[in-house]
Amino acid sequence: MKQAFFRPAALAAGLVICANHSGCAENKENDTKPAMKTAPHAPAQPNRPVKKSDQDWKKILTPEQYRILRRAGTEPPSGPVYNEFKHQGEGTYYCAGCGAELFSSKEKFDARCGWPSFFNPSRHKNIKTVPDPDGMRVEVRCNVCDGHLGHLFEGEGFNTPTDKRYCINGTVLVFVPKQKHPKPLPADPPRQSP
């Protein structure tokens, strides 16, 4: 049996083709915009399943969010979304489709895989997993709007409490930074009587 190998020139040519293909590269018009949506406050949490027509989903999602959430697409690895994710501080991640809480920075870790990674959801009830049609992977979906989020990998040897990696497309997350509460003013010193 022959072993497959890549010649450096062929590999480089393939990367150039992929980088110039609209399905592989980020849209140059969006380079100045944040790759992952950030909101100042947590969205209202849905209390029942969210169902919409394709036309309605297209009205509320960006084309890239629609492609990933509704058509099980994947964003490019190690792109602007991943770089933003690595530098975000404490906060919570919500579904861009329905606003359901999915993950928090407490479960976040850098798996160095090119996509946002978490070792557990922050709200288990809002996540469901289903076998991929090929039977090779496990798909992660929002349990509220049934949107595709990414994939779950187990037993990879990560030093996390679960040894699970929820490998998630950051484009379909909305990050809400932890609110910084102002420190209370010091109490007035007791008055001394004359």
WOKABEL-V405861 format. One record per residue. RES is the residue in three letters. PSI is psi in degrees with one decimal (999 if undefined). Layout:
# WOKABEL-V405861
RES_PSI / RES_PSI
This chain:
# WOKABEL-V405861
MET_132.0 / LYS_145.0 / GLN_137.1 / ALA_140.8 / PHE_160.9 / PHE_135.4 / ARG_140.9 / PRO_-40.5 / ALA_-40.5 / ALA_-40.6 / LEU_-44.8 / ALA_-41.7 / ALA_-40.4 / GLY_-39.2 / LEU_-38.3 / VAL_-43.8 / ILE_-45.3 / CYS_-41.7 / ALA_-28.8 / ASN_-7.2 / HIS_133.4 / SER_-24.7 / GLY_-16.2 / CYS_-34.7 / ALA_155.4 / GLU_148.7 / ASN_125.4 / LYS_-27.3 / GLU_-24.6 / ASN_8.4 / ASP_-27.7 / THR_-14.1 / LYS_150.1 / PRO_139.9 / ALA_-34.2 / MET_129.6 / LYS_137.6 / THR_137.7 / ALA_149.7 / PRO_-25.0 / HIS_154.1 / ALA_139.2 / PRO_158.9 / ALA_136.6 / GLN_128.4 / PRO_141.8 / ASN_7.4 / ARG_166.1 / PRO_142.6 / VAL_118.8 / LYS_133.8 / LYS_160.1 / SER_162.2 / ASP_-40.1 / GLN_-41.7 / ASP_-38.7 / TRP_-41.3 / LYS_-26.3 / LYS_-32.8 / ILE_-16.0 / LEU_151.6 / THR_162.3 / PRO_-39.5 / GLU_-42.3 / GLN_-41.1 / TYR_-46.6 / ARG_-40.0 / ILE_-54.9 / LEU_-43.9 / ARG_-19.0 / ARG_13.0 / ALA_40.0 / GLY_178.5 / THR_135.7 / GLU_159.9 / PRO_143.7 / PRO_152.9 / SER_32.3 / GLY_-165.6 / PRO_-35.8 / VAL_-46.5 / TYR_-41.2 / ASN_-40.4 / GLU_-45.7 / PHE_-43.7 / LYS_-24.6 / HIS_1.4 / GLN_142.5 / GLY_-147.7 / GLU_143.2 / GLY_-169.4 / THR_147.1 / TYR_129.2 / TYR_157.3 / CYS_129.7 / ALA_-18.2 / GLY_-43.4 / CYS_-8.1 / GLY_4.4 / ALA_138.2 / GLU_132.0 / LEU_-51.8 / PHE_164.8 / SER_167.8 / SER_-17.5 / LYS_-27.3 / GLU_4.2 / LYS_142.1 / PHE_159.3 / ASP_101.0 / ALA_-4.5 / ARG_36.3 / CYS_-10.2 / GLY_-3.8 / TRP_153.7 / PRO_136.1 / SER_143.2 / PHE_148.4 / PHE_-8.6 / ASN_152.7 / PRO_157.1 / SER_-26.1 / ARG_92.9 / HIS_-35.1 / LYS_-19.0 / ASN_1.8 / ILE_139.6 / LYS_153.2 / THR_141.2 / VAL_145.7 / PRO_138.2 / ASP_151.8 / PRO_-29.5 / ASP_-9.2 / GLY_2.0 / MET_-29.3 / ARG_171.2 / VAL_121.7 / GLU_142.5 / VAL_126.9 / ARG_153.4 / CYS_128.1 / ASN_-11.4 / VAL_-47.7 / CYS_0.4 / ASP_27.5 / GLY_143.9 / HIS_128.2 / LEU_-38.9 / GLY_-140.7 / HIS_157.9 / LEU_130.7 / PHE_138.7 / GLU_153.7 / GLY_30.5 / GLU_-3.7 / GLY_17.2 / PHE_144.6 / ASN_69.0 / THR_164.4 / PRO_-22.8 / THR_-16.1 / ASP_37.0 / LYS_150.5 / ARG_106.9 / TYR_102.9 / CYS_106.7 / ILE_139.9 / ASN_113.0 / GLY_-23.6 / THR_-27.3 / VAL_13.7 / LEU_150.2 / VAL_122.9 / PHE_130.2 / VAL_109.9 / PRO_148.6 / LYS_134.1 / GLN_130.8 / LYS_115.8 / HIS_131.5 / PRO_145.8 / LYS_140.4 / PRO_149.0 / LEU_145.9 / PRO_150.6 / ALA_149.8 / ASP_141.9 / PRO_149.5 / PRO_143.3 / ARG_140.9 / GLN_138.1 / SER_146.9 / PRO_999
